[in-house]
């Protein structure tokens, strides 16, 4: 176990800063003796959990080359909290992490995702609240034949905590929103909105160069946050503390959201205008899959190379699950800031994985009733991609029937410009969700020359289908069927005979 050198009440850097008239670091906080931390002592008592983490836990976790991690909330954040909640087994499992195959991504023993950067830990998929925890010190521990990395945090990754003097940040900021933070520093507030107004008046939005606009917005937010941090660091205080946002967020993230919300009426009409042709082509392609005004989801899933355990599910199960995913995608229309849209996509991805598990289990109940409810279900990328392909088709078809423009391509472009300006999102769960939906849209952009040869008969048809050896000669997908003809027709840009275009898009404001 590594040892800690007790730090004096005033650090060397702080004293040197005072002599040289340099503002102290806003991230310097007093370190603590980790052996006196009640949470760490409780972790040491959980031998089975530590042995599981040391042994690699989930298959392949140890192959990543990164050691398991123990997150330890600092003593200040636990003071005053009942031990039944702050030191429960649930909390212990949530703070013991194993490495994922993606750099900087980890998974705790409860299956929740986290991202670890150099100075902070960010909660991800599975957590009810997005929380950013600052790393105050690091340690190493060797036990059970494995090196453990220990990060001491200013707050737990989940559950209640105490934020007092010396905690996550000044109380005046910890309970305030981004507008209140800026209001606390008039210089930062005035400069922030002046730059936003100047951006709107002078910036020329050019299709294909949205990343440059996103970088400029990011810089405006960063400059405002830096001004507020200097303002807070200059205040007299016994302890130098990092500036932090309320639980589940951080200041830069919130200020940038405010910037995007302020510029929404300037940026989004521009995106809507030049993504209109893509949305129109998407609707026309999907309209070719319609038969009598309704979609055949099984045909679409087969064309999208869906695994057989999706294709053999009952129609009512497929329809209900696809519509549930459509409802999640429809929430994009209710979001303004691109970071909120990215969060909605991540939620949709997580929801899709649960739906796939439900569909596969329902298929197993038909094919293997004895083990369908207990069998282990593996959700693959093919499952998820096929579900998003079907959900986008259902969403566009429903909008087409109501003469409402589908805006999925505009939302994707809006999120793309934000993600491309933030390298830290490159390997995040949100980026994975974004790439998955991009792949589903790419499916509809490409011509479908031939459907995958899968048996797409429903369980009801299987029961009534006569045993005929000649069926094997035709292949699992009968190319003389009307379904195969629909797949071929969908590969053409020509509308289905007799189909009328009912797409009416709102007139987008021309932005120069």
VEXDREN-2710 file (C-alpha; in Angstrom, 1 decimal):
% VEXDREN-2710
k/r/px/py/pz
1/UNK/0.0/0.0/0.0
2/UNK/1.4/3.4/-0.9
3/UNK/1.8/5.9/1.9
4/UNK/0.7/9.5/2.2
5/UNK/2.8/12.4/3.3
6/UNK/0.7/14.6/5.5
7/UNK/0.4/18.0/3.9
8/UNK/0.6/21.2/6.0
9/UNK/-2.4/23.5/6.4
10/UNK/-0.9/25.8/3.7
11/UNK/0.6/24.0/0.7
12/UNK/4.0/25.0/-0.7
13/UNK/2.3/26.1/-3.9
14/UNK/-0.1/28.4/-2.1
15/UNK/2.7/30.0/-0.1
16/UNK/4.8/30.4/-3.2
17/UNK/1.9/31.9/-5.1
18/UNK/1.4/34.5/-2.3
19/UNK/5.0/35.5/-2.5
20/UNK/5.0/35.7/-6.3
21/UNK/1.5/37.2/-6.6
22/UNK/0.3/34.2/-8.6
23/UNK/-3.4/33.1/-8.2
24/UNK/-3.4/29.7/-6.4
25/UNK/-4.5/26.6/-8.2
26/UNK/-8.3/26.1/-8.0
27/UNK/-7.9/22.3/-7.8
28/UNK/-5.6/22.1/-4.8
29/UNK/-7.4/20.6/-1.8
30/UNK/-6.1/19.2/1.5
31/UNK/-5.2/15.5/1.3
32/UNK/-6.3/13.0/3.9
33/UNK/-5.0/9.8/5.5
34/UNK/-6.8/7.2/3.5
35/UNK/-6.5/4.6/6.3
36/UNK/-8.8/6.7/8.5
37/UNK/-11.4/7.0/5.8
38/UNK/-14.5/4.9/6.9
39/UNK/-15.5/4.1/3.4
40/UNK/-12.0/2.7/2.5
41/UNK/-12.1/0.6/5.7
42/UNK/-15.5/-0.8/4.6
43/UNK/-14.1/-1.6/1.2
44/UNK/-11.2/-3.5/2.8
45/UNK/-13.8/-5.7/4.6
46/UNK/-15.4/-6.8/1.4
47/UNK/-13.0/-9.6/0.5
48/UNK/-15.2/-11.2/-2.0
49/UNK/-15.7/-8.0/-4.1
50/UNK/-12.0/-7.2/-4.1
51/UNK/-11.1/-10.8/-5.1
52/UNK/-13.7/-10.6/-7.9
53/UNK/-12.3/-7.3/-9.2
54/UNK/-8.7/-8.6/-8.9
55/UNK/-9.5/-11.7/-10.8
56/UNK/-10.8/-9.8/-13.8
57/UNK/-14.5/-10.2/-12.9
58/UNK/-16.3/-10.1/-16.2
59/UNK/-14.6/-12.1/-19.0
60/UNK/-11.9/-10.1/-20.7
61/UNK/-11.9/-7.3/-18.2
62/UNK/-8.3/-8.2/-17.1
63/UNK/-7.1/-8.2/-20.7
64/UNK/-7.4/-4.4/-21.1
65/UNK/-4.1/-4.0/-19.3
66/UNK/-5.5/-1.4/-16.9
67/UNK/-5.7/-2.3/-13.2
68/UNK/-9.0/-2.3/-11.3
69/UNK/-9.9/1.0/-9.6
70/UNK/-11.3/1.8/-6.1
71/UNK/-13.1/5.1/-5.8
72/UNK/-13.1/6.5/-2.2
73/UNK/-15.3/9.5/-1.3
74/UNK/-13.4/11.9/1.0
75/UNK/-14.3/12.0/4.7
76/UNK/-15.8/15.4/4.4
77/UNK/-18.4/14.3/1.9
78/UNK/-19.5/11.4/4.2
79/UNK/-19.7/13.3/7.4
80/UNK/-23.2/13.6/8.7
81/UNK/-24.5/10.9/6.4
82/UNK/-26.0/7.7/7.9
83/UNK/-23.8/4.7/7.6
84/UNK/-26.7/2.5/6.5
85/UNK/-26.7/4.4/3.2
86/UNK/-23.2/5.8/2.7
87/UNK/-21.4/2.6/3.6
88/UNK/-23.9/0.1/2.3
89/UNK/-22.9/-2.8/0.0
90/UNK/-24.7/-1.0/-2.8
91/UNK/-22.3/1.9/-2.4
92/UNK/-19.3/-0.3/-2.2
93/UNK/-20.1/-2.1/-5.4
94/UNK/-20.7/1.2/-7.2
95/UNK/-17.2/2.4/-6.3
96/UNK/-15.2/-0.7/-7.3
97/UNK/-14.4/-0.5/-11.0
98/UNK/-13.1/-2.8/-13.7
99/UNK/-11.6/-1.5/-17.0
100/UNK/-13.7/-1.8/-20.2
101/UNK/-12.1/-2.4/-23.6
102/UNK/-12.5/1.3/-24.5
103/UNK/-9.8/3.7/-23.2
104/UNK/-10.8/5.7/-20.1
105/UNK/-14.1/3.8/-19.8
106/UNK/-14.8/1.6/-16.7
107/UNK/-17.7/-0.4/-15.4
108/UNK/-18.5/-0.9/-11.7
109/UNK/-19.6/-4.1/-10.1
110/UNK/-23.3/-3.0/-10.5
111/UNK/-22.9/-2.8/-14.3
112/UNK/-22.9/1.0/-14.5
113/UNK/-20.5/2.9/-16.7
114/UNK/-18.0/5.6/-15.7
115/UNK/-15.4/7.6/-17.4
116/UNK/-12.1/8.5/-15.7
117/UNK/-10.0/11.5/-16.8
118/UNK/-6.9/12.9/-15.2
119/UNK/-8.7/15.0/-12.6
120/UNK/-12.3/13.8/-12.6
121/UNK/-14.7/10.8/-12.7
122/UNK/-17.9/11.2/-14.7
123/UNK/-20.9/8.9/-14.3
124/UNK/-22.5/7.4/-17.4
125/UNK/-24.9/4.7/-18.5
126/UNK/-26.9/3.2/-15.7
127/UNK/-26.8/6.1/-13.2
128/UNK/-29.9/8.0/-12.5
129/UNK/-28.0/11.3/-12.3
130/UNK/-25.0/12.6/-14.3
131/UNK/-22.4/13.5/-11.7
132/UNK/-18.9/14.8/-12.1
133/UNK/-16.5/14.0/-9.2
134/UNK/-13.2/15.7/-8.8
135/UNK/-10.1/13.6/-8.0
136/UNK/-8.4/15.1/-4.9
137/UNK/-5.6/12.5/-4.6
138/UNK/-4.4/9.1/-5.9
139/UNK/-3.0/6.0/-4.3
140/UNK/-1.9/2.5/-5.2
141/UNK/-2.6/-0.7/-3.3
142/UNK/-1.3/-4.2/-4.0
143/UNK/-3.6/-7.0/-2.8
144/UNK/-4.9/-10.4/-4.0
145/UNK/-2.1/-10.5/-6.5
146/UNK/-3.2/-7.3/-8.3
147/UNK/-2.3/-3.6/-8.2
148/UNK/-5.4/-1.5/-7.4
149/UNK/-5.6/2.2/-8.4
150/UNK/-7.3/4.3/-5.7
151/UNK/-8.9/7.7/-6.5
152/UNK/-10.1/9.8/-3.6
153/UNK/-13.1/11.9/-4.8
154/UNK/-14.7/15.1/-3.4
155/UNK/-18.1/13.3/-3.5
156/UNK/-19.4/9.7/-4.0
157/UNK/-20.5/8.8/-7.6
158/UNK/-24.0/8.1/-6.3
159/UNK/-26.1/8.7/-3.2
160/UNK/-26.3/11.6/-0.8
161/UNK/-23.3/13.4/0.5
162/UNK/-22.3/16.5/2.5
163/UNK/-21.0/19.6/0.8
164/UNK/-19.6/21.9/3.4
165/UNK/-16.5/24.0/3.9
166/UNK/-13.6/22.5/2.0
167/UNK/-15.9/20.3/0.0
168/UNK/-16.7/20.3/-3.7
169/UNK/-16.9/24.1/-4.1
170/UNK/-18.1/27.4/-2.6
171/UNK/-21.6/27.1/-1.3
172/UNK/-22.6/30.2/-3.2
173/UNK/-21.9/28.3/-6.4
174/UNK/-22.8/24.8/-5.4
175/UNK/-26.5/25.6/-5.1
176/UNK/-26.7/28.0/-8.1
177/UNK/-27.4/27.6/-11.8
178/UNK/-25.1/28.8/-14.6
179/UNK/-26.9/32.2/-14.8
180/UNK/-26.4/32.7/-11.1
181/UNK/-22.7/31.8/-11.4
182/UNK/-22.3/34.4/-14.2
183/UNK/-24.3/36.9/-12.2
184/UNK/-21.9/36.5/-9.3
185/UNK/-19.2/37.9/-11.6
186/UNK/-20.6/40.8/-13.6
187/UNK/-17.4/41.0/-15.7
188/UNK/-17.8/37.4/-16.8
189/UNK/-21.5/37.8/-17.5
190/UNK/-21.2/41.0/-19.6
191/UNK/-18.3/39.6/-21.6
192/UNK/-20.1/36.3/-22.2
193/UNK/-23.3/37.7/-23.6
194/UNK/-21.4/40.4/-25.6
195/UNK/-19.4/37.6/-27.3
196/UNK/-22.6/35.6/-27.9
197/UNK/-24.3/38.7/-29.5
198/UNK/-21.2/39.4/-31.6
199/UNK/-21.1/35.8/-32.8
200/UNK/-24.7/36.0/-33.9
201/UNK/-24.1/39.3/-35.7
202/UNK/-20.9/38.5/-37.5
203/UNK/-20.4/34.7/-37.9
204/UNK/-21.2/33.2/-41.3
205/UNK/-22.6/29.7/-41.1
206/UNK/-21.4/27.6/-44.0
207/UNK/-22.7/24.0/-44.6
208/UNK/-19.9/21.6/-43.7
209/UNK/-18.1/24.0/-41.3
210/UNK/-20.3/23.6/-38.3
211/UNK/-17.3/22.3/-36.3
212/UNK/-15.7/25.7/-36.5
213/UNK/-18.8/27.3/-35.1
214/UNK/-18.9/24.7/-32.3
215/UNK/-15.2/25.4/-31.4
216/UNK/-15.9/29.1/-31.2
217/UNK/-18.9/28.5/-28.9
218/UNK/-16.8/26.2/-26.7
219/UNK/-14.1/28.9/-26.5
220/UNK/-16.6/31.5/-25.5
221/UNK/-17.9/29.3/-22.7
222/UNK/-14.4/28.4/-21.5
223/UNK/-13.4/32.1/-21.4
224/UNK/-16.4/32.9/-19.2
225/UNK/-15.7/30.0/-16.9
226/UNK/-12.1/31.0/-16.6
227/UNK/-13.1/34.5/-15.6
228/UNK/-15.5/33.2/-12.9
229/UNK/-12.8/30.9/-11.6
230/UNK/-10.3/33.7/-11.3
231/UNK/-13.0/35.8/-9.6
232/UNK/-13.7/33.0/-7.0
233/UNK/-10.0/32.2/-6.5
234/UNK/-9.4/35.8/-5.6
235/UNK/-11.8/35.7/-2.7
236/UNK/-10.5/35.3/0.8
237/UNK/-10.9/31.7/2.0
238/UNK/-9.3/29.4/4.4
239/UNK/-9.2/26.6/1.9
240/UNK/-8.6/26.8/-1.8
241/UNK/-11.4/24.8/-3.4
242/UNK/-12.2/23.9/-7.0
243/UNK/-15.2/25.6/-8.6
244/UNK/-17.9/22.9/-9.2
245/UNK/-21.4/22.8/-10.4
246/UNK/-24.4/21.3/-8.6
247/UNK/-24.4/17.5/-8.2
248/UNK/-24.6/15.8/-11.7
249/UNK/-23.1/18.6/-13.7
250/UNK/-20.1/20.9/-14.0
251/UNK/-19.8/24.6/-14.6
252/UNK/-18.3/24.6/-18.1
253/UNK/-20.9/22.1/-19.3
254/UNK/-23.8/24.3/-18.0
255/UNK/-22.4/27.6/-19.4
256/UNK/-21.9/26.0/-22.8
257/UNK/-25.4/24.7/-22.7
258/UNK/-26.6/28.3/-22.0
259/UNK/-24.6/29.5/-25.0
260/UNK/-26.2/26.9/-27.3
261/UNK/-29.7/27.7/-26.0
262/UNK/-29.1/31.4/-26.6
263/UNK/-27.9/30.7/-30.2
264/UNK/-30.5/28.0/-31.0
265/UNK/-32.7/30.3/-33.2
266/UNK/-29.6/31.3/-35.1
267/UNK/-28.0/27.8/-35.7
268/UNK/-30.7/25.3/-35.9
269/UNK/-32.7/26.9/-38.8
270/UNK/-29.5/26.9/-40.8
271/UNK/-29.1/23.1/-40.1
272/UNK/-32.7/22.4/-41.0
273/UNK/-32.3/24.2/-44.3
274/UNK/-29.5/22.2/-45.7
275/UNK/-30.5/18.8/-44.2
276/UNK/-34.0/19.1/-45.9
277/UNK/-32.9/17.1/-49.0
278/UNK/-31.6/14.2/-46.8
279/UNK/-34.8/14.1/-44.8
280/UNK/-36.9/14.1/-47.9
281/UNK/-34.9/11.2/-49.5
282/UNK/-35.1/9.3/-46.2
283/UNK/-38.9/9.6/-46.2
284/UNK/-39.2/8.5/-49.8
285/UNK/-37.0/5.5/-49.3
286/UNK/-39.0/4.4/-46.3
287/UNK/-42.3/5.1/-48.1
288/UNK/-41.3/2.3/-50.6
289/UNK/-41.5/-0.2/-47.7
290/UNK/-45.0/0.7/-46.9
291/UNK/-47.8/-1.6/-48.0
292/UNK/-51.3/-0.1/-47.7
293/UNK/-49.9/2.7/-45.6
294/UNK/-48.3/0.5/-43.0
295/UNK/-44.7/-0.8/-42.6
296/UNK/-43.7/-4.4/-42.5
297/UNK/-41.2/-4.4/-39.6
298/UNK/-40.2/-8.0/-40.2
299/UNK/-39.2/-7.1/-43.8
300/UNK/-37.2/-4.1/-42.6
301/UNK/-35.4/-6.1/-39.9
302/UNK/-34.5/-8.8/-42.5
303/UNK/-33.2/-6.2/-44.9
304/UNK/-31.1/-4.8/-42.0
305/UNK/-29.5/-8.2/-41.4
306/UNK/-31.1/-8.6/-38.1
307/UNK/-30.2/-11.8/-36.1
308/UNK/-32.7/-14.6/-36.4
309/UNK/-33.9/-14.3/-32.8
310/UNK/-35.3/-10.9/-33.6
311/UNK/-37.0/-12.1/-36.8
312/UNK/-38.7/-15.0/-35.0
313/UNK/-40.4/-12.9/-32.4
314/UNK/-44.2/-12.4/-32.6
315/UNK/-45.5/-9.4/-34.4
316/UNK/-47.1/-7.8/-31.4
317/UNK/-43.8/-8.0/-29.5
318/UNK/-41.8/-6.4/-32.3
319/UNK/-44.4/-3.7/-32.9
320/UNK/-44.6/-2.7/-29.2
321/UNK/-40.8/-2.6/-28.7
322/UNK/-40.1/-0.7/-31.9
323/UNK/-42.8/1.9/-31.0
324/UNK/-41.2/2.2/-27.6
325/UNK/-37.8/3.0/-29.2
326/UNK/-39.6/5.5/-31.5
327/UNK/-40.9/7.3/-28.5
328/UNK/-37.3/7.7/-27.2
329/UNK/-36.1/9.0/-30.5
330/UNK/-39.0/11.4/-30.7
331/UNK/-37.7/13.1/-27.5
332/UNK/-34.9/14.6/-29.6
333/UNK/-37.5/17.1/-30.9
334/UNK/-38.0/18.4/-27.3
335/UNK/-34.3/19.2/-26.8
336/UNK/-32.5/22.4/-27.7
337/UNK/-28.9/22.1/-26.7
338/UNK/-26.8/19.4/-28.5
339/UNK/-25.5/18.0/-25.3
340/UNK/-29.1/17.3/-24.2
341/UNK/-29.7/15.6/-27.5
342/UNK/-26.6/13.5/-27.0
343/UNK/-27.9/12.4/-23.6
344/UNK/-31.3/11.5/-25.2
345/UNK/-29.5/9.4/-27.7
346/UNK/-27.5/7.6/-25.0
347/UNK/-30.8/6.9/-23.1
348/UNK/-32.3/5.6/-26.3
349/UNK/-29.4/3.2/-26.8
350/UNK/-29.7/1.9/-23.3
351/UNK/-33.4/1.5/-23.7
352/UNK/-32.9/-0.3/-27.0
353/UNK/-30.6/-2.8/-25.4
354/UNK/-33.3/-3.6/-22.8
355/UNK/-35.9/-4.0/-25.6
356/UNK/-33.7/-6.4/-27.5
357/UNK/-33.3/-8.5/-24.4
358/UNK/-37.1/-8.6/-24.1
359/UNK/-37.6/-9.6/-27.7
360/UNK/-35.0/-12.3/-27.6
361/UNK/-36.4/-13.8/-24.4
362/UNK/-39.9/-13.8/-26.0
363/UNK/-38.4/-15.7/-29.0
364/UNK/-36.8/-18.2/-26.6
365/UNK/-40.1/-18.8/-24.9
366/UNK/-41.5/-20.0/-28.2
367/UNK/-38.6/-22.1/-29.4
368/UNK/-37.4/-23.3/-26.0
369/UNK/-40.1/-22.9/-23.4
370/UNK/-38.2/-24.7/-20.7
371/UNK/-35.3/-22.3/-20.6
372/UNK/-36.6/-19.1/-22.3
373/UNK/-37.1/-17.2/-19.1
374/UNK/-33.8/-18.2/-17.6
375/UNK/-31.4/-18.3/-20.6
376/UNK/-28.7/-15.7/-20.8
377/UNK/-29.3/-13.1/-23.5
378/UNK/-26.4/-11.5/-25.4
379/UNK/-27.2/-8.2/-27.1
380/UNK/-25.0/-7.7/-30.1
381/UNK/-24.4/-4.6/-32.3
382/UNK/-26.4/-6.3/-35.0
383/UNK/-29.4/-6.5/-32.7
384/UNK/-29.2/-2.8/-31.8
385/UNK/-28.5/-1.5/-35.3
386/UNK/-31.4/-3.4/-36.8
387/UNK/-33.7/-2.0/-34.1
388/UNK/-32.7/1.5/-34.8
389/UNK/-33.2/0.9/-38.5
390/UNK/-36.7/-0.2/-37.9
391/UNK/-37.3/2.6/-35.4
392/UNK/-36.2/5.3/-37.8
393/UNK/-38.5/3.8/-40.5
394/UNK/-41.4/3.8/-38.1
395/UNK/-40.7/7.4/-37.0
396/UNK/-40.4/8.7/-40.5
397/UNK/-43.5/6.8/-41.6
398/UNK/-45.6/8.2/-38.8
399/UNK/-44.4/11.8/-39.6
400/UNK/-45.1/11.2/-43.2
401/UNK/-48.7/10.3/-42.5
402/UNK/-49.2/13.5/-40.5
403/UNK/-47.4/15.6/-43.2
404/UNK/-44.7/16.5/-40.6
405/UNK/-41.1/16.7/-41.5
406/UNK/-38.8/14.2/-39.8
407/UNK/-35.8/16.1/-38.4
408/UNK/-33.5/13.2/-37.5
409/UNK/-30.7/14.3/-39.9
410/UNK/-30.8/17.8/-38.5
411/UNK/-30.5/16.6/-34.9
412/UNK/-27.6/14.3/-35.9
413/UNK/-25.8/17.2/-37.5
414/UNK/-26.4/19.4/-34.5
415/UNK/-24.9/16.8/-32.2
416/UNK/-22.0/16.1/-34.6
417/UNK/-20.9/19.7/-34.4
418/UNK/-20.8/19.6/-30.6
419/UNK/-19.0/16.2/-30.4
420/UNK/-16.4/17.1/-33.0
421/UNK/-15.4/20.2/-30.9
422/UNK/-14.9/18.0/-27.8
423/UNK/-12.1/15.4/-28.0
424/UNK/-13.0/14.1/-24.6
425/UNK/-16.2/12.6/-26.0
426/UNK/-14.4/10.5/-28.6
427/UNK/-14.7/7.3/-26.7
428/UNK/-17.7/8.1/-24.6
429/UNK/-21.0/6.1/-24.5
430/UNK/-22.7/9.1/-26.2
431/UNK/-20.3/8.8/-29.1
432/UNK/-21.2/5.1/-29.4
433/UNK/-24.9/5.9/-29.4
434/UNK/-24.3/8.6/-32.0
435/UNK/-22.3/6.3/-34.3
436/UNK/-25.0/3.6/-34.0
437/UNK/-27.8/6.0/-35.1
438/UNK/-25.5/7.2/-37.9
439/UNK/-25.1/3.6/-39.1
440/UNK/-28.9/3.2/-39.1
441/UNK/-29.3/6.3/-41.2
442/UNK/-26.6/5.1/-43.6
443/UNK/-28.6/2.0/-44.1
444/UNK/-31.4/4.1/-45.6
445/UNK/-29.0/6.1/-47.7
446/UNK/-27.7/3.0/-49.5
447/UNK/-29.6/1.0/-52.2
448/UNK/-30.7/-2.4/-51.0
449/UNK/-29.9/-4.7/-53.9
450/UNK/-30.8/-7.9/-52.0
451/UNK/-32.3/-8.8/-48.7
452/UNK/-30.4/-11.1/-46.3
453/UNK/-31.5/-14.7/-46.7
454/UNK/-33.2/-15.2/-43.3
455/UNK/-36.3/-17.2/-42.4
456/UNK/-38.6/-14.4/-41.6
457/UNK/-41.7/-16.5/-41.0
458/UNK/-43.6/-15.6/-37.9
459/UNK/-44.1/-18.3/-35.2
460/UNK/-47.7/-18.5/-36.2
461/UNK/-46.7/-19.2/-39.8
462/UNK/-44.2/-21.8/-38.7
463/UNK/-46.9/-23.8/-36.9
464/UNK/-49.1/-24.0/-40.1
465/UNK/-46.2/-24.4/-42.6
466/UNK/-46.2/-27.9/-44.1
467/UNK/-43.0/-29.9/-44.2
468/UNK/-41.7/-29.6/-47.7
469/UNK/-38.2/-30.5/-48.7
470/UNK/-38.5/-28.4/-51.8
471/UNK/-38.5/-25.3/-49.7
472/UNK/-34.8/-25.9/-48.9
473/UNK/-34.0/-25.6/-52.6
474/UNK/-35.3/-22.0/-52.6
475/UNK/-33.2/-20.9/-49.7
476/UNK/-34.5/-19.6/-46.3
477/UNK/-35.8/-16.5/-48.0
478/UNK/-38.2/-17.1/-50.9
479/UNK/-37.2/-14.6/-53.6
480/UNK/-40.5/-15.0/-55.3
481/UNK/-42.3/-13.6/-52.3
482/UNK/-43.9/-10.2/-52.1
483/UNK/-41.6/-9.4/-49.2
484/UNK/-38.5/-9.8/-51.3
485/UNK/-40.0/-7.6/-54.0
486/UNK/-40.6/-4.9/-51.4
487/UNK/-36.9/-5.1/-50.5
488/UNK/-35.9/-4.7/-54.1
489/UNK/-38.3/-1.9/-54.6
490/UNK/-36.9/-0.1/-51.5
491/UNK/-33.5/-0.1/-53.1
492/UNK/-34.7/2.3/-55.8
493/UNK/-35.1/6.0/-55.5
494/UNK/-38.3/5.7/-57.5
495/UNK/-41.5/6.0/-55.5
496/UNK/-43.8/3.0/-55.2
497/UNK/-46.4/2.9/-58.0
498/UNK/-49.5/4.7/-56.8
499/UNK/-47.7/6.4/-53.9
500/UNK/-48.1/10.1/-53.5
501/UNK/-45.6/12.4/-51.7
502/UNK/-47.3/13.9/-48.7
503/UNK/-44.2/15.3/-47.1
504/UNK/-44.5/19.0/-46.2
505/UNK/-41.5/20.6/-44.6
506/UNK/-41.6/23.9/-42.7
507/UNK/-40.0/26.7/-44.5
508/UNK/-36.5/27.2/-43.0
509/UNK/-35.3/30.7/-42.4
510/UNK/-32.4/31.5/-44.6
511/UNK/-29.4/32.4/-42.5
512/UNK/-26.5/34.2/-44.0
END
